[in-house]
């Protein structure tokens, strides 16, 4: 960060009064005029002090003042980040009636400090109860800046004439601007797309359903990972499809196993999650993607790539579809795991001749994606709001990942950067069903591992632990301590066998 190139500092010299107050007022002005936005990181105190020729203590007092006003929040080891609009903090509306920090005792007070952005929660919303079960059974991102950005965007939308259009029926594939936003979102993953090949969907699940509905028929077989996203089973059941498991290794499906399945069965399509595969967290290298694509091309096998988590991995490998002939690749993504699952907005990039078919399947399943929520997402993508939200999630995910690695140090746990869950191999003699049951007795909800098994294969001796649902890290830490203690102790089955 080059301090001298920060334009929001330009008004500092015109301020009177104590230096620390002048710095605080300059930051507040920058937030008011858009020079700084929620999620922006302020310069380190020592660097700013050197640039402004003042003491570190002066900058410390300035940062403390804006934190007290609710304009910023400090994160230990990460820095100080802009958190609110000045109107929110200064009385434009009573922001404190909507938000509070659990660390402040649950009272309606302005936010000042936080364990992580995701520890914010609504005073009257669906926040997890502090005395109920701790749920580690669903993958979704920790709460970040999306609530603040949504408040800002909806306020803008409320006074925009386009709101009337968003409350009416729209084309089944989505309006052109929303489809273009989807193409721009895909471009962040290096996927080359044009809006007229993009279909807006109600999340990635709906996108996969629409895509398979468009390219398969009842009774067809589709190849999937031997351990797979449970939702694909539900989709196959609705469409009357048969699932053929493909063997996995540390990088996901192997080209040899896919080739074998294609030679043994008449396969209509491959459904795969090549980045942070659910549940194993396997990620295909670029070389593996190229090899799998070659097998698919040789068998003229359409590939439905579910890249719902790809955006969480910084500098990840290219999308699998980028290695495929354009007529075989169907790229599915959404903002559910990256920005906000409640907005239910996803996108499908389909070959030219299949785009109308996918749009028709969306019409059959949901008529259209909500234009209102798609408009919010489009505005985030068109500005830098989407990047700020994504970065806030990446920061919190990274912090929680460290808790996972510490809790299960010395055990076999797959939890790479960007993952929303850990795939924990259970030490002998534990079995997944037994562990899930005993965890539930401790008030911790863990999904049954057989939910991921395709076919009649043996349930793996491993469990998936989703570490983002607990709103506060203290709750997550409590669950992880209990589970690691459970694994290091004597199980009930062992005790019975000894008796």
SVG drawing of the C-alpha trace seen along z (x, -y; Angstrom):
<svg xmlns="http://www.w3.org/2000/svg" viewBox="-45 -25 53 83">
<polyline fill="none" stroke="black" stroke-width="0.4" points="0.0,0.0 1.5,-3.4 0.3,-6.0 1.1,-8.9 -1.3,-7.6 -4.4,-7.4 -6.7,-10.1 -8.9,-10.1 -6.1,-11.7 -6.1,-14.8 -8.5,-16.8 -6.5,-16.3 -4.5,-19.6 -7.7,-21.6 -8.8,-20.2 -8.2,-22.2 -8.0,-21.1 -6.0,-18.2 -4.3,-16.0 -6.0,-12.7 -9.4,-14.3 -8.4,-15.7 -7.4,-12.2 -10.6,-10.7 -12.7,-13.4 -10.8,-12.8 -11.6,-9.1 -15.3,-9.8 -15.5,-12.2 -13.9,-9.6 -16.6,-7.1 -19.3,-9.7 -18.1,-10.5 -17.3,-7.0 -13.6,-7.2 -13.6,-4.4 -16.2,-1.6 -17.2,1.1 -14.4,3.8 -11.6,1.4 -8.5,1.9 -6.9,-1.2 -3.1,-1.6 -1.2,-0.1 -0.8,-2.7 3.0,-2.9 2.9,-3.4 0.3,-6.1 2.1,-7.9 5.3,-7.9 3.6,-9.3 1.8,-12.0 4.8,-12.9 3.1,-12.3 3.4,-9.9 2.0,-6.4 0.0,-7.3 -1.8,-10.0 -2.9,-7.5 -3.9,-5.1 -6.2,-7.7 -7.7,-8.5 -8.4,-4.9 -9.9,-4.4 -12.2,-7.4 -13.6,-6.1 -14.0,-2.6 -16.0,-4.3 -18.1,-6.0 -18.8,-2.7 -17.1,-3.6 -14.4,-0.9 -13.5,2.2 -10.1,3.7 -9.3,7.4 -6.4,8.8 -3.5,9.7 -5.3,8.3 -5.7,4.6 -8.5,2.0 -11.4,2.2 -14.1,-0.2 -17.4,1.2 -20.3,-1.3 -21.7,-4.2 -21.4,-7.5 -25.2,-7.9 -25.6,-4.6 -23.1,-5.5 -24.1,-9.2 -27.8,-8.9 -29.0,-8.8 -30.8,-5.7 -30.4,-3.9 -28.1,-1.2 -27.6,0.1 -31.2,1.3 -30.4,3.7 -26.9,4.9 -25.0,5.7 -21.9,7.5 -22.2,10.6 -18.9,9.6 -20.7,6.4 -23.1,8.5 -25.9,8.6 -27.1,5.0 -28.0,2.6 -24.7,0.8 -22.7,-0.4 -20.2,2.1 -16.7,1.3 -14.8,4.6 -15.3,8.0 -13.8,11.4 -14.4,11.6 -16.8,10.0 -19.0,13.0 -19.6,12.5 -22.1,9.7 -25.6,10.8 -29.1,9.3 -30.8,8.6 -34.1,10.1 -32.9,12.4 -32.3,16.1 -29.0,16.1 -28.0,19.4 -29.1,19.7 -26.3,19.6 -27.8,22.4 -29.0,24.7 -27.2,27.4 -24.1,26.3 -24.7,27.2 -21.8,28.2 -23.9,29.8 -24.3,27.2 -21.9,25.5 -22.4,21.8 -20.1,18.8 -19.7,17.0 -21.6,13.7 -19.5,10.9 -20.1,7.6 -23.1,8.8 -25.7,7.4 -24.2,4.0 -23.9,4.0 -27.5,5.3 -28.8,2.5 -27.0,0.0 -28.1,1.6 -31.7,1.9 -31.8,-1.7 -30.6,-2.7 -33.0,-0.3 -36.0,-1.6 -35.7,-5.0 -34.8,-3.7 -37.6,-3.4 -36.1,0.0 -37.7,1.4 -41.0,1.6 -39.4,3.8 -37.8,6.1 -41.2,6.8 -42.7,8.1 -42.2,11.2 -38.9,11.2 -37.5,13.5 -36.9,17.1 -33.1,16.8 -33.0,13.5 -32.8,9.9 -29.7,9.0 -28.0,7.0 -28.3,9.8 -27.0,12.3 -24.1,10.0 -23.4,9.7 -23.2,13.5 -20.7,13.5 -18.6,10.9 -18.8,13.1 -17.5,16.1 -14.7,13.9 -13.3,13.6 -12.6,17.4 -11.1,16.9 -14.1,18.4 -14.8,16.6 -18.5,16.0 -21.0,13.8 -24.3,12.8 -26.5,14.5 -25.0,17.9 -25.7,17.3 -28.9,18.4 -29.8,16.9 -30.9,19.5 -32.2,19.8 -28.8,20.9 -26.4,23.6 -28.7,26.4 -31.4,25.1 -28.7,24.6 -27.6,28.2 -31.3,29.4 -32.0,27.3 -28.9,28.3 -29.4,32.1 -33.0,31.7 -32.0,30.1 -29.4,32.7 -30.7,36.0 -33.8,38.2 -35.4,40.4 -33.5,43.6 -30.1,42.1 -27.0,42.7 -24.7,39.9 -21.3,40.3 -20.6,38.6 -17.9,38.8 -18.1,41.9 -18.5,39.5 -20.7,36.7 -22.8,33.7 -26.1,35.2 -28.2,32.8 -27.2,34.6 -29.1,37.7 -32.2,35.6 -31.9,34.2 -31.3,37.6 -34.4,38.9 -36.6,36.1 -35.3,36.6 -35.2,40.4 -31.5,40.6 -29.1,43.4 -25.9,42.4 -22.7,44.2 -19.9,43.7 -16.4,42.7 -13.4,43.5 -11.6,40.7 -8.1,40.0 -6.6,37.0 -7.3,34.8 -10.9,36.0 -12.1,38.3 -9.3,40.1 -9.2,40.1 -8.7,43.9 -11.8,44.4 -13.9,42.1 -12.7,43.9 -13.6,47.2 -17.1,46.1 -17.6,44.7 -16.6,48.0 -18.8,50.0 -21.9,47.9 -23.8,45.7 -23.2,42.4 -25.2,39.3 -23.2,36.8 -20.6,36.2 -21.5,34.1 -18.4,33.1 -17.2,30.6 -13.5,30.2 -12.6,27.5 -13.1,28.2 -15.1,31.3 -17.9,32.1 -17.2,33.8 -13.5,34.7 -12.2,31.1 -10.2,32.6 -9.1,30.1 -8.0,31.2 -4.7,29.8 -4.6,28.2 -2.9,31.4 -5.7,33.5 -8.4,31.3 -6.8,31.5 -6.6,35.4 -10.2,35.7 -11.3,33.3 -9.4,35.5 -11.4,38.5 -14.7,36.6 -13.8,35.4 -12.9,38.9 -16.3,40.2 -18.2,37.0 -19.3,36.8 -21.1,33.6 -19.6,32.3 -21.6,30.3 -19.0,28.5 -20.3,27.3 -17.9,24.5 -19.8,23.2 -16.7,23.0 -14.1,22.0 -14.2,18.3 -13.1,19.0 -9.7,20.3 -7.3,17.6 -5.1,18.3 -6.9,21.7 -6.6,23.8 -8.6,22.9 -12.1,24.1 -12.4,27.7 -14.7,26.4 -11.8,24.3 -10.1,27.6 -13.2,28.9 -14.6,28.4 -17.2,25.6 -20.0,27.9 -19.4,30.3 -18.9,27.8 -21.7,26.7 -20.4,24.3 -22.5,23.8 -21.8,21.3 -23.6,19.1 -23.1,16.6 -24.4,18.8 -21.1,20.0 -19.3,16.7 -21.6,13.7 -25.0,14.5 -26.9,17.8 -30.3,16.1 -30.2,14.2 -30.6,17.5 -28.8,16.4 -26.8,18.6 -25.7,18.8 -25.3,21.5 -23.0,21.1 -24.2,23.5 -23.2,24.2 -25.1,22.0 -27.5,24.7 -28.4,25.8 -28.9,22.3 -32.7,22.2 -33.1,25.7 -31.6,24.7 -33.8,21.6 -36.8,23.8 -35.9,26.1 -35.6,23.0 -39.1,22.0 -40.4,25.5 -38.8,25.7 -39.1,22.1 -40.4,20.0 -37.5,17.6 -34.9,16.6 -36.1,13.7 -35.3,10.4 -35.2,8.5 -32.4,10.6 -30.6,10.9 -30.6,7.1 -28.9,6.8 -26.3,9.3 -25.8,7.6 -25.1,4.3 -22.6,5.9 -20.8,7.5 -20.9,4.2 -19.2,2.4 -16.6,3.6 -19.1,4.6 -18.9,8.3 -15.1,8.2 -15.4,6.6 -17.9,9.2 -15.8,12.1 -12.7,10.8 -14.5,10.5 -15.6,14.1 -12.1,15.3 -10.6,13.6 -13.1,15.2 -12.9,18.6 -9.1,18.4 -9.4,17.6 -11.8,20.5 -9.6,22.9 -6.8,22.3 -9.1,23.3 -9.8,26.6 -6.1,27.3 -5.3,26.6 -8.2,28.7 -7.3,31.8 -3.5,31.4 -1.9,34.7 -5.0,36.2 -5.7,36.7 -7.9,33.7 -8.4,32.3 -9.1,28.6 -7.4,26.6 -7.5,22.8 -11.0,21.6 -12.8,24.7 -16.0,24.3 -15.7,27.6 -13.1,30.1 -13.1,33.8 -11.8,35.5 -10.6,39.1 -11.6,40.9 -8.9,42.7 -9.5,46.4 -11.8,47.9 -14.2,45.0 -16.9,45.4 -18.8,42.5 -22.2,43.4 -21.0,43.9 -19.1,40.6 -22.2,38.7 -24.4,40.2 -22.0,39.4 -21.4,35.9 -25.2,35.4 -25.2,36.4 -22.8,33.6 -25.1,31.1 -23.2,31.0 -24.9,31.8 -22.7,33.5 -24.1,34.8 -24.2,38.6 -21.4,39.7 -23.4,42.2 -25.4,39.2 -22.4,38.6 -22.0,42.3 -23.1,43.1 -24.3,46.6 -23.7,49.4 -20.2,48.6 -19.0,48.8 -19.5,45.6 -16.1,43.9 -14.5,43.7 -14.6,39.9 -17.0,37.0 -17.6,33.6 -17.4,30.7 -18.8,27.5 -17.2,24.8 -19.0,21.6 -22.6,22.0 -21.8,21.0 -22.1,17.2 -19.4,16.7 -16.0,18.3 -16.4,19.1 -19.3,21.5 -17.2,23.1 -14.2,23.4 -16.5,25.1 -17.7,27.6 -14.2,28.4 -12.8,28.8 -15.6,31.3 -15.1,33.3 -11.3,33.5 -11.8,34.6 -14.2,37.2 -11.7,38.6 -8.9,38.7 -11.0,40.5 -12.6,44.0 -15.7,44.4 -18.8,46.1 -18.3,49.0 -14.8,49.6 -16.1,49.5 -18.8,52.1 -16.2,54.4 -13.9,54.2 -16.7,55.1"/>
</svg>
